[in-house]
């Protein structure tokens, strides 16, 4: 899923840039065809296809299935470009775009992340729609070679993944990129059961308006998002204050506050079975929306489809960043090389050439990963790599962080007040949007806040590399009956560094966010069956952050921060064990949170290294 129309422009930007890069207009180089392709239940899906002119021979088809609009309709109205490597166009690829069922010019009813049919169940799902579309295209599109690829970013990434299930024989390759995968465990709408308020509420206002109806007019009265969402109060207020029945999907979300059948039926990774084509899953190490989806779609595809060609690429990218531009910088960090251009020309293009065009080129490495900090590409024969060793860092006395388990009793406490929740960005008092840079941003803006705790190592005497899974293992108590934990891994730059940001500003003492996530504490034993905390009782909360591949350089420090709000990115925990979606304003009150660091309750962050 994409956060609002602003983020929706990522893929469109790629298309426009592709168009700018060519000397001729698309209509001078391609013939456009439009089809209403019949599905097995009689519903017809609008599809536009661009076949290259003056490219003799037969060519593969690359298709995107999208809920965001296949492109301008009408035989004389052309797209600005096609995205991906320019080499795809030079080689004569045919490009196809389809409005999914119930969106754009397609017939039928739209269902968010439509559940897959169960074994033996009759009907349609996104896999059957893909099958029917592929079957039509290879039989009707001029000059195609009988090979189809499916790709897409974010929601189209979901359709690329699900399209590979029960693979059509002519579907030879799919590339789910930042795929929407599980809206409760790790992507978009929730992370570990915590509701991503700012993204979700902004997105549904334009995306989930029922077809033919008018959406709500939400007036923020000029407020910064922090103040707007804080003044809105409990989630149960939103329907009467803002929506007035115009977005039924909002209530659908609020009615499913645990990991029940609703969410499980819509989860992509466990359904990635009977995949018979090559798979290239792509994601960003700083993707705010669907990093979890990339890692987990790859992993489940690998486990559940033995022997297929299954590959993973993870670069230092925000959501969709690999699709356009050079990719050398993001936020204040310069990676030293054009990472996005490298991916498009040296990984994505050869992948499609091999599996769609039958070219004798090398397959990608099983996992091609960009190592931040060291700023180099690495290739692995599996992910996570074999032979990893534990590298545990324990929270210690006086804000220390070390490989030594604590020997003395101790804890650190802070007050989390839902009326003054910890912000997630520096300019929260003025910002009216969710910036993508928060995933990599300097954390020094929190240095004066009292509602978090920080721990850091001494300056490292040598480079420290972390590879693969990261586990937060925190012992916590609260004077309330529920608590959120936001755990952040931060690379602290030395004071004497000469490094500068792309804008020329010093990186001295910069606190670079490397990895972070939130966990709703009541789900610590089960996402299906939440449990309250007993006030004052030390309780263990363990959860995984997304994988890392990062080198903390010599002279840097490793910092861990723990807090209980990330607002308004994530909704506020009321400090009370309650269905938060039905909670009232009166349910919210302050609580004291204690993080333990003693021999019986050793809080730690558990990394891996090689």
N, C-alpha and C positions, 0 to 999 in steps of 0.2 A: 504494500500500500504506500502511497505517496502522501505527504503532509501538505494539503492544500494545493491550489492551482499553481502556486509559485514553484513547488518541488516537482509538480507534474511536468513542468517545462524542461526537465533534464533531458528526457529522451527526445523531445522536440528540438531542443538545442542541438543535439547530435545530428539530427536530420538536416537542420538548417546549415550547420557547419559543413556537412558533407556536400550540400548543394553549392555553398560558396566556393568550396575547394575545386569544383569542376568548372571548366571554361564554358561549357554549354549548359543550357537549361535542361531540366529533366525531360520536358516534352520534346526536345530536339534529339534526345538520345534513347527514349523509351516510348513504346506504345502501351497505352493504358487500356486494360480490360476491366469491366465490372460484372460481377456475377451475384445472383441470389442463389446460394448453394443450398439445396434441400437436405435437411437432416432426416434421419430414419423415422421421426415422428411427424414429418411434414412441415415443420418449422424451417424457414429459410434464413440464412445468415448472409449479410452483405459482406462482400469480399472484393477488394480491388487488387489487380495484379499488374506489375510493370515488367514488360518483356523488352530486352534491349534491341535496338536497331543496329544493323551493320555489324552484328556479331554472329558469324556463320556457325552452324553446328547446334548441338543440343546442350542445354545448360541446367544446373540445379535450381530449385526453388527454395528460397528462404522465406518463411512465413512468420509473422507476428500475429497472435490472437490477443485482442486488447479490449478492455472495458472503457478506454479513454477516447475512442474515436479512431476509426481506421484511416481517416484522412478526408480531404475534400471530395465531395460527391459530384458526379457528373463527368462525362467523357472528356471535357475540355479543361477540367480542373485537376492540376497535378500537385503532388507533394513537392517540398523544397529539396528533399534529399532522402537518403536511406539509412544513414548511420553505419556503424561498423567501419572496418578498414576500407579505404579507397580502393584497395586491391580487389575487393569483391566486385566492384563495378567494372574495373578494368578486365576482369576475367569473364564478365558477361552474366553474372548471376541474375536470376529472375527474383523480384521482390514481391511478396504478397502480404496483404494486411486484411484482417478479418475482425469485424465487430462481433464480440461474443454475444451469445443469446441474451436478448433483452436490453442490449445497449446499442447506441448509435442507430444505424439504419437496419439493424437485424430485428427479426421478429422474435416472439416468445417473451418469457419472463426471466428477469435477471435474479439470480440468487448469489449473495456474497459467498465467496469460496465454496462453491456448490459441493455438497458431499458426494463421494464416489458411490456408485451402486455397490451393494453388497453381493457376494457370490450367489449366483442364481436369480438375483433380482432383475426384473425387466424394467425398461425405461431408458432414460438418457442421463448422461453426465458429461463433464467436460472432455473426458477421454473418448466417449463415443462421438461427440461433436467433432473432435480433432480427427478421428478416424474417417468420418464421412467427408470432412473438408479435404483431407489429403487424397482420398480416393477420387474425389471430383477433380482436383487440380491436376493430378498426373494424367487423367483421361481427357482433359479439356483445354489446358493451357498450351498454346503453341510453343514449339521448340524446347520443351522441357526434356530432361534426360531420365526422368523417372525417379529421381532422388529428391527428397524434401528434407529440409532442416527447419527446426522450430526454435525461435529465440525470443527473448524479451527480458525487460528489467522490471523488478518489483511485482506489481499485479500481473503484467504480461509474463514475468518470470514464473509465477505460479502456473499460468496456462501452458508455458513451455514445459514445465516439469510434469504436470498432470497429463499432458498430451502424450508423454512417452509411456504411460501405463497401458498395458495391452497393446503394444506397439503395432501400428500399421506396417506392413512389409516394406512400403516405399518411404517410410519415415526413417531415415538413416542416421540422423544426428539431432540432438536437442541441446540447447544451452540455456538452462534456467539461471538467470542472473539476478542476484539479490531477491530470490523468490519469496514471496509471501508464503509462509509455511505453517505457522501455528500461532494464532492470534491470542492464545492464553499463556503459553509458556515462554515465548521469546521474541515475537515479532509484533511491531506496530501497536496493536491495541493494548496488550499486556506484556509485561516482562515478569516472569515468576509470580503471576497472579496480581501484580500491581498495575493499576489502570493508567495508561499513558493519556492523560486528560487533554493536554494542549494539542497534540497531534490529532487525536481521534475526534475531538469536538470540532476542530477546524476542518478536517477532511470530510466528515459526513455532511456538512452543510452544503457542499456542492456535489458530492458524489452520490449520496444516498437519497436524494429527493426522488420520490416516485415519479415514474415517467408520466409526462403530461400535466404534472402538478407544479405548483409554485412552492419553493422552499421558504424557510423562515428568514426573517430579516433581523439578524442579531446585531443590536446596536451596542458597541463597546463604549460609547460615550467618550471617545478619545483616550480611554485609559490604557496604560501599559498592560500587557497580558497578565503580569503578576497581580496587579490590583484588580483587574477585571475578574479573574478566576477566584481570587480571594473574596471579593465582594459578592460573587455569585453564591457562595456558601456550599452546602452539601449538594451532592450530585442529584439527590431527590428533588431539588428545587428547579433543575434545568428545564424540565418539561413545561411547567407552568410559567416560568420566567421567560423562556426563549423559544420553545419549539411548538407548543400548542398543537400537538398531534401531526405536525407536518413532516416529521422524520420518524416513521415507525421503527426504523432500524435502531435508533437510540434505545428504545425500550427493550428491543430484542437483546441488545448488549447487556443492559442492566438486569435483565431477567436470568442471566446465566453467569452468576458470580463465582462459580467453582468450575473445576475442570471436569465437566460432565459430558454426556454423549453429544451434546450440541457442538462442543469444541473438538472432541476427539474425531467425530465424523468428518470434520473440516480440515484436519491436520494433514498436510501433504507428506511429510517424511515417512510415516509408517505405511502409507498407501503406495509408496514407490516400489511396486512389484511388477513382475512380468514385463520388465523393460528390456527390449531386445536391440536397442540402437546405442550408438556412442553418446556419452553424456559429458558435457563440459559445464560444471557449475562454477559460477563466478561471484565473488563478493568483495566487500571493502572492509578493511580492518578498522575503519572509522565510520562505518555505515550506521547511522542512527536508527534506521528503520528495520533492516532485514539482514544484519550480520548473522544472527542466530540461524536464519533460514538457509543461508549458504552453507555453513558448516554442517548443519543437520540433514539437509537434503543430500549432500554428498555422502555423509556417513551412512545414512539409511539405504541409499541406492547401492552403496558398496556392499553392505551386509546382506541385502535382500535379493541381489541379482549377480550371483557368482559368475565370474568369467567375462562379463561385459567390459567394454572400454569405458572406464569411468574416471574422470579427471576433475581436479579442483584447482582453482586459481584464486588467491587472495592477495590484493594489493593495498597500498596505503591510501585508500580512497573513501570519500563520502559516497552517498547513495547515487549510483549511476555515473560516477566520475570517470570511470574507465571508457565511457562511450564517446567522449569528446575531449578535445584539447590535448595538451602534452602530459599533464599529470605530474609535473615536477614539484609543485608546491601545493600545500593545503594549510589554510590558516597561517600560523606563524612558522611553520616548519617547511624547510626546503629539503627534498629527498635526493637532490643532486643529479637525478636522471629523469628522463621523460617516461614515467611509468605507464601512463595510459596509452601513449603511442606504441610503446613496446608491446603491450598486451594485444592491441588490435592487429598489429602487423606480424608479430612473431609468435603469437599463440592462437588467437581466434581465427585468423585467416588460414593458416596451415591446417588447423583442425577441420574446418569446413572443406578445404581442398582435399584432404585425405578421405573424409567419410562421405562427401557428397559428389566430389568430382573424380574420385578414384586416383588421385595423384600419389606418386610414390615419394611421399615426404614423411618425415619422422612424426610419430604421435607425440603429443605433449607429455611431459613428465606426469606421473600420477598426481603429484601436488607441486605446483609452482607458487611459491610464497615469497612475499617481499618482507625482508627482515628490517624493521624500523630500528632506528638507533645506529645500526651498522650501515643501513641504506644500500642493501644489495639484494638481488634476487637469489633465491635458493631453490633447488629442486630436490624432491624427496620421492622415494619409491612407495611411500604410504604416508597418510596423515591420520593421527599424530605419528611421528617417526618411531621406529623401534628403538629400544635400548635407552629410553629416557630415565633419568635419575631424579629422585625427589630433591627439591630445594625449598625448604620450609623456612618462613620468617615469622617469628613470634612477636606479638605485641608486648612491649615491656615497660618497665617503670620509667617515669620521666619522659614519656614520648619516644622511647627507644624502640628499635626494631632490629632483631638479630636472629641468627640461626640457633641461639641457645634458648632452651625452654626456661620459663620463669621458675625461680627458686623461692620466691617470697609471695605471700598473699598480697593481693592488690587489685584495684579496679579504677576505672576512670568514668566519671559521670558527666552528663549534660542534660539540660532540660530541652525537650522538644515540645514546642507550643504550636498547635495547628493554626493559631491566630497570627503567628509570625514564622511561617515555615522557611527552612533553609532554601535560598534560591539556587538555581543551577547555572546561572550566567552572571557575569559581572554587571551588565547594564540592565538588570532586571527592573529598575525603577522607570526605565524609559522604553524598553524593547516591546514592540507590538507583534513580534513574530518569534518562531523557534529557529534560531540560527543553526546551521549544520555544523559550524565550527565548534560547538560545545563539546564534541567528542574528543577534541585534541587541545582544548584551550588551557591557558594559564589559570591555575587555581588559586593564585595569591589573593584574589578578591575576597576569599573567605577567611583570611588570616585574622581578622578581628571578630569573627563570629564566635559565639560561645556555645552554639548548639551542634558541635561536632567534636571529634577527637582525632588527633594526628599522631603518627609514629613514623620515624625515619631512621635509616641506617647512618652510620658515619660515612664520610666520603669513601667511595669504593677504591680499593688499592689496585684493582684490575677490572677489566671488562667482565660484566656478569650477563650471561645470555639466558633468557627464559624461552622455553619452547613448548608449545602444546597447551594442555588443560591447565586451568587455574581454578583453585577451590578456595572459597572463603569459609573459614571454620571459626565461627564467632560464638563465644559464650556471652549471653546478654540477659539482663533482667530489666523489668519495667515496673513502675508503680501503677501502670494501667493493665489492660488485659490483651492488648495487641500492640505490635510495633513493626515498622518498616526498617530495614537495614539497607543503606546505600553504601557500597564498598568501592573504593577507588584506588587504583594503582597509578602512582605519579612518578615521573622521572624528573628529579630536581637537578637543574643545571648548576654548575659551579659559579661562584661569584667572579672568578678570574677569567672566564671564557671570553674569547674574541668573537664567538659566533653571533650572527645577527639574523633577524627575521627577514623575510623577503622585502619588507618595507624599510630595512636598514636599522631597526631598533635592536638594542642589545638583548641577548638571551641570558644575561647574568641573573642568577637566582630564579630563573623561569621554572615554574612548576607545571610541566607538560603532562596533561592527562593522557594515559596510555590505554587504560581499560577501566570500565566502571559498569556496575549494574545495580539493580534494586531487587529486593526480595521482601514480599509481604509475609511477616513472621508467622501468621496463623496457619500458613501452608507448609510449615517446616517438616511435618511428618507425612503429609499427603496433600496434593492439590485438589483431590476429590472431597476430603473430609477435614476441614479446618478445625483447629483446636485453640482455645484461649491460653494465654499465659497466666500463670499464677503470680500475682503481684509479689515482687521482691525475690522470686526464685530464679537462680542462675539456670539458664536454658540454652541448650546448644542449637545453633542454627547453621546448617551447612548448605551451601549452594555453589554452583559453578558459574564463573564468569566466562565469557567467550574466550576461545583459545588465543594465545599470544605467540608472536615470534618477534622478540625485541631484545636488543642489547643495551643495557645500562652501561654507559662508557665509564672508563676510569676517571675518578674525580667527581662523578655524579653521585647522587644519593637516591635511594629508593624510599618513597613515602607511601604510606597507607593511610587513607582517611575513612572514617566511619561516621555516618550521620543518619538521620531518620526522615529526611524530606529531601525532595529534588523538585522543587516547585517553580512554576506550574507544569513542568514537563509531566510529572506524575501527580496523581490526585493525593490529597492529604489523608493520612491514617488518623482516625479520631482518637487513637490510644484506647479504644474500647472494642472488645470482641463483639462485632455486630456485622450484619450484611451492610457493607459500606455503601452499596448502591441504594439502599433504603434508609440509611442513617439520616437523622435530622440534625439541624444546626446545634441543638442542645446536647447532642451526643459527643461533641468535640470538646476536649479539655487538655490541658498541659499534663505531661508526665515526665518523670525523671528516668533517664535511660542509663544503665551502667554496663560498661564493657569490661569483662573480667580478664585478668592476666596473671593467674596464679597456678601452682602446680596441679590442682584438681580441675581447673578450668582454663587451660592454656589456649587462648585465642591465637589463631595463626592464619596466614595466607600461604597456601600450598602450591608452589610452582613446580615445574619440571625443567630440567636442563639436560644437555647432552654431555 
